[in-house]
């Protein structure tokens, strides 16, 4: 029988939790997401040639993703017109995010806002791109946030979401925990375990995407523990 989805807290409640999260080594995953997101922005003709691209990163956490994106942009020198608004529901995560952005020298490129992704205050068609790494598994009804993401994306704009993939059973879940949290603390291992339990399957994500009027085939499994939704709004 398929492993049932078990929800975890939607937002971290304390500054200690936020700082502990920030110390987890997500470097490899973040570098991959940033590279793939930048490639998708390029494919959608949203970067380069003097274009200005306003993107929003939903569930930005401690801003590791936008910071990594700008690190790669600086190396490639092809995204001078990129601006990112990082959105998160947890005030404590944004405290750490502000510190990280300041240290990276990116306060003029990354704006941070405390908002609920399920009820964004932005007008329709506000952004050329909506990005998100690992927000979906935090939300009890992800369709709400995904509908908002579609609403605030311009036609021809990019929707690029990636999140954990719920394993088929407990044995596979524990295998993934042991494989990907080697050297982590027991608390960090448990956070990853809980996140896998709270994640969606590819079929569940495709059903939501189809419900939103988008092409469900744009959702694919992209690693042993991730799915990706890569879509251009029509």
C-alpha positions as CSV (number, residue, x, y, z in Angstrom):
1,X,0.0,0.0,0.0
2,X,1.2,3.5,-0.9
3,X,2.8,5.5,2.0
4,X,0.2,8.0,3.2
5,X,1.0,11.7,3.3
6,X,1.6,12.9,6.9
7,X,1.7,16.7,7.3
8,X,4.4,18.6,9.1
9,X,4.3,22.2,10.5
10,X,3.7,24.7,7.8
11,X,6.2,27.2,9.2
12,X,9.1,27.1,11.6
13,X,8.2,28.8,14.9
14,X,11.5,29.7,16.5
15,X,14.8,31.4,15.5
16,X,16.6,28.4,16.8
17,X,14.8,26.2,14.3
18,X,15.5,28.6,11.5
19,X,19.2,28.8,12.3
20,X,19.4,25.0,12.6
21,X,17.8,24.7,9.2
22,X,20.2,27.1,7.7
23,X,23.2,25.0,8.9
24,X,21.9,21.9,7.0
25,X,24.2,21.3,3.9
26,X,21.8,21.9,1.0
27,X,24.6,23.1,-1.2
28,X,24.4,20.4,-3.9
29,X,20.6,20.5,-4.2
30,X,20.6,24.3,-4.2
31,X,23.3,24.5,-6.9
32,X,21.4,22.1,-9.0
33,X,18.1,24.0,-8.6
34,X,19.7,27.3,-9.3
35,X,21.4,26.0,-12.4
36,X,18.2,24.4,-13.7
37,X,16.1,27.5,-12.9
38,X,18.5,29.7,-14.8
39,X,18.5,27.4,-17.7
40,X,14.7,27.4,-17.7
41,X,14.7,31.2,-17.6
42,X,17.0,31.3,-20.6
43,X,14.9,28.8,-22.5
44,X,11.9,31.0,-21.9
45,X,13.9,34.0,-23.2
46,X,13.6,35.8,-19.9
47,X,17.3,36.5,-19.3
48,X,20.1,38.2,-21.2
49,X,20.1,40.9,-23.9
50,X,19.3,43.6,-21.4
51,X,16.0,42.1,-20.3
52,X,14.6,42.9,-16.9
53,X,13.1,39.8,-15.2
54,X,11.2,40.1,-11.9
55,X,10.9,36.7,-10.2
56,X,9.4,35.6,-6.9
57,X,10.8,32.7,-4.9
58,X,8.0,31.2,-2.9
59,X,9.1,29.6,0.4
60,X,12.5,31.3,0.2
61,X,13.4,30.2,3.7
62,X,16.8,31.6,4.6
63,X,17.3,32.9,1.0
64,X,19.8,30.3,0.1
65,X,18.2,29.7,-3.3
66,X,18.1,33.4,-4.6
67,X,21.6,33.9,-3.2
68,X,22.9,30.8,-5.2
69,X,21.1,32.0,-8.3
70,X,22.9,35.3,-8.2
71,X,26.2,33.6,-7.5
72,X,25.7,31.7,-10.7
73,X,24.5,34.7,-12.6
74,X,27.6,36.6,-11.6
75,X,29.8,33.8,-13.0
76,X,27.8,33.6,-16.2
77,X,27.3,37.4,-16.5
78,X,24.0,36.9,-18.3
79,X,21.4,38.0,-15.8
80,X,22.1,41.6,-14.9
81,X,18.4,42.5,-15.2
82,X,17.2,39.8,-12.7
83,X,15.5,40.8,-9.5
84,X,14.1,38.3,-7.0
85,X,11.5,38.8,-4.3
86,X,11.9,36.1,-1.6
87,X,8.6,35.2,0.2
88,X,8.2,33.2,3.3
89,X,5.5,32.7,6.0
90,X,8.0,32.3,8.8
91,X,9.3,35.5,10.3
92,X,12.3,33.7,11.9
93,X,13.4,32.3,8.6
94,X,13.4,35.8,7.1
95,X,15.5,37.1,10.0
96,X,18.2,34.7,9.0
97,X,17.5,35.3,5.3
98,X,18.1,39.1,5.8
99,X,21.5,38.3,7.4
100,X,22.5,36.0,4.6
101,X,21.5,38.5,1.9
102,X,23.5,41.2,3.6
103,X,26.6,39.0,3.9
104,X,26.2,38.1,0.2
105,X,26.0,41.8,-0.8
106,X,22.7,41.3,-2.6
107,X,20.3,43.7,-0.7
108,X,19.7,45.6,-4.0
109,X,18.8,42.4,-5.9
110,X,16.9,40.3,-3.4
111,X,13.8,41.7,-1.6
112,X,12.3,39.8,1.3
113,X,8.6,39.8,2.3
114,X,6.7,37.9,4.9
115,X,3.7,36.6,3.0
116,X,1.5,33.5,2.8
117,X,2.0,31.9,-0.6
118,X,-1.7,30.8,-0.5
119,X,-2.9,34.4,-0.4
120,X,-0.4,36.6,-2.3
121,X,-1.2,40.3,-2.3
122,X,0.2,40.8,-5.8
123,X,-1.9,41.7,-8.8
124,X,-2.4,39.2,-11.7
125,X,0.5,38.8,-14.0
126,X,2.9,40.5,-11.6
127,X,6.0,38.4,-12.3
128,X,7.9,37.0,-15.3
129,X,8.8,33.9,-13.2
130,X,7.7,32.1,-10.1
131,X,10.3,29.8,-8.6
132,X,10.1,27.5,-5.6
133,X,12.2,24.9,-4.1
134,X,10.5,22.7,-1.4
135,X,7.5,24.8,-0.5
136,X,4.8,22.3,-1.6
137,X,5.4,19.6,1.1
138,X,4.9,22.3,3.8
139,X,1.3,23.2,2.7
140,X,-1.7,21.1,3.7
141,X,-3.5,21.9,0.4
142,X,-0.8,22.8,-2.1
143,X,-3.4,23.6,-4.8
144,X,-4.1,26.9,-3.1
145,X,-0.5,28.1,-3.4
146,X,0.0,26.7,-6.9
147,X,-3.1,28.5,-8.1
148,X,-1.7,31.7,-6.7
149,X,1.6,31.0,-8.5
150,X,-0.2,30.6,-11.8
151,X,-2.2,33.8,-11.2
152,X,0.7,36.1,-10.6
153,X,2.8,34.7,-13.5
154,X,2.6,36.6,-16.8
155,X,1.7,34.9,-20.0
156,X,4.9,33.5,-21.5
157,X,6.4,33.5,-18.0
158,X,8.0,30.6,-16.2
159,X,6.7,28.4,-13.4
160,X,9.6,26.4,-12.0
161,X,8.8,24.3,-8.8
162,X,10.8,21.5,-7.3
163,X,10.1,19.5,-4.2
164,X,10.6,16.2,-2.4
165,X,8.9,13.1,-3.7
166,X,7.1,10.9,-1.2
167,X,8.5,7.3,-1.4
168,X,6.3,4.3,-2.0
169,X,6.9,2.8,1.4
170,X,8.7,3.1,4.8
171,X,11.6,1.0,3.7
172,X,12.4,3.3,0.7
173,X,11.9,6.3,2.9
174,X,14.5,5.1,5.4
175,X,16.9,4.2,2.6
176,X,16.7,7.8,1.4
177,X,17.2,9.2,4.8
178,X,20.3,7.1,5.4
179,X,21.6,7.9,1.9
180,X,21.2,11.6,2.0
181,X,21.7,12.6,5.6
182,X,25.0,10.9,6.3
183,X,26.8,13.0,8.9
184,X,23.7,15.0,9.8
185,X,22.5,15.4,13.4
186,X,19.5,13.2,14.6
187,X,17.3,16.4,14.5
188,X,18.3,17.1,10.9
189,X,17.7,13.4,9.9
190,X,14.2,13.6,11.5
191,X,13.4,16.9,9.6
192,X,14.2,15.1,6.4
193,X,12.2,12.1,7.3
194,X,9.2,14.3,8.2
195,X,9.6,16.2,4.9
196,X,9.5,13.0,2.9
197,X,6.4,11.9,4.7
198,X,4.7,15.3,3.9
199,X,5.8,15.3,0.2
200,X,3.6,14.7,-2.8
201,X,3.9,11.9,-5.4
202,X,4.3,12.8,-9.1
203,X,0.7,11.6,-9.8
204,X,-0.6,13.8,-7.0
205,X,1.3,16.8,-8.3
206,X,0.1,16.1,-11.9
207,X,-3.5,16.0,-10.7
208,X,-3.2,19.4,-9.2
209,X,-1.4,20.9,-12.2
210,X,-4.2,19.5,-14.5
211,X,-6.8,21.0,-12.2
212,X,-5.2,24.4,-12.7
213,X,-5.5,24.1,-16.5
214,X,-1.8,23.4,-17.0
215,X,-0.1,20.5,-18.8
216,X,0.3,17.7,-16.2
217,X,3.1,16.2,-18.3
218,X,5.3,19.2,-17.3
219,X,5.7,17.4,-13.9
220,X,8.4,14.8,-14.0
221,X,10.6,12.9,-11.5
222,X,14.0,14.5,-11.7
223,X,16.0,12.6,-9.0
224,X,15.6,9.7,-6.6
225,X,13.8,12.1,-4.2
226,X,12.5,15.1,-6.2
227,X,9.9,16.0,-8.8
228,X,10.0,19.2,-10.9
229,X,7.2,21.2,-12.5
230,X,8.7,23.2,-15.3
231,X,6.1,25.1,-17.3
232,X,5.6,28.2,-19.4
233,X,2.3,29.9,-18.8
234,X,0.1,30.0,-22.0
